Amino acid sequence: VLVTPSTLLATLKTIASVWKQEQQTRNALDIATKAGALYDKFVGFTEDMKKIGQNIDRSKDAYNEAFNKLSSGTGNLVSRAETLRKLGAKNSKQLDQKLLEEE
């Protein structure tokens, strides 16, 4: 392309505009790639949070089962220990009153 002094400025502005468009296109592609990676990471995070919730629920169930063995039903550990204390076991500590009330 031949450029004369009278068209030099217009040609340079056109070239600068084309370069700017090219840079914006590259930026848009980079943004799309990064957005996809961010979305994938977010999906993984939500899946992990769901697993954590399920594990918390299982832990709560296990806690409730263990606590029931400790303080509920016939032959629970709290009533057995309290029976031993009443029979004269040498103890230096007392069970929490709330546990004794739950028997």
Secondary structure, DSSP 4 states (H G I P E B T S, - for coil): ----HHHHHHHHHHHHHHHHHHHHHHHHHHHHHHHHHHHHHHHHHHHHHHHHHHHHHHHHHHHHHHHHHHHSSTT-HHHHHHHHHHTT---SS---HHHHHH-
